[in-house]
Amino acid sequence: MFEVNSRNNQPEVMLTVRDTVRTLYESCRGLTWTHLKNSTQGQYEFLFTSYLLPRWGDTKLKDLKAMELQEFFNSFHPRLSPKTIRLMHGGLRTALNQAVVWDLISRNRLLE
């Protein structure tokens, strides 16, 4: 009981849980992607679970750096097609744009 009360009396602890790439993905998947075409939803799911979350899932949104993200996308050439890399970039950019709308971050680092 003490642990639960302690956690409930520290709302800032609960707020920090929402600020990772993984929690952004989960929020987008549940709140916004349901309004997209099934093919787009499937594409985002695949790209996030296969490539983005394994590398960036536990990263706080505020800690994302444009140069590191670009290096990540560049690392897939020539293993993946340019179109796949562009779609992965677009999926993350869309999620980060939503994070700006939700006031989770002040700006989208992929637009820098």
N, C-alpha and C positions, 0 to 999 in steps of 0.2 A: 504494500500500500504506500509506503514511504516513497518508493521509486516512482510510482505513478503520479503521486502528488507533486513530487519534485519536478517531473517532466512537464506536468500541466501548468505549473507556476513559472515556467520559463518558456514563454511563447517564441522567443527568438530561436530556440533550439528547433522548434517545428518549422519555422520559416526557412531555415537553411537547408532543410531536406529537399525543398522544391527547386533548388538552384543548380542542379547538375544537368548534364546533357541527357542522361537517362530519364530523369523525372520530367524534363521538357518533352522528350519523345513520348513518354506515357501520357502526359497531359494532352499533347497534340493528337495522339492516336485516339484518345477517348472523347475529346471535345471538338476538334476541328476536322480531322481527317474523315470522320464519318460522313461528312457532307461532300466528299470528293468522289470521283468515279472509282469503281472497284479496282480498275487497273492501276490508277494512281496510288490508291491506298496500298495495294500489294507491292508496288514498286518501292514506295517509301519504307514499308515494313522490311522488305528484303535488304535494301541498301543500309538501313539503320542497323538491323540485327547482324548482317554479315560483315560490314565494314566500319561503320561509324561508332556503334556502341562498344565493340571490343577495344577500340583505341581511346575514345573520348567519353565513354559512358559515365565514369566517376569524376570527370573534370567539372569543376564549377564553371558556370557560364561566364562569370566575370574574369576567369583565368584564361579563356580562349584567346589566342594570339593569331592575328591574321597571317603572319609569316609561317608559323607552325602549321596552321591549317593548309596553307598553300603547299608547303613541303609534303604534307600528308597526301594531298591530292596528286601531286607530282610523282610520288613514289609508286603509283599504280601504272605509270606509263613504262613500257608498252604492254604490261600484263593485261590490262583492261582496255577496252575501246575508248576513244575520246568521248563518245556519246555516253557511255556508262559513267565515266568520271564526271562529266558535265551534269548528269542526272543526280549523282550523289551530292555534288556541290549544290545543286538546286534544291534538293530535299533538305539539306542542313540549313541553307539560306532561308528557306521558307519557315522552318521551325524557329530559327533565330529571329526572324521578323515577327513571328507570333510572340516570342518572349519579350520583344520590345513593346508590343501592344499590351501585354499582360503586366508590364512594369517589372519584369524579372531582371532585365538589363536595360541600360540606358541607350545602347546602340548595337547594331549588328556588325560584328567584327569582320564578317565576310564582305561587307560593302566598302571596306577601307582600302 
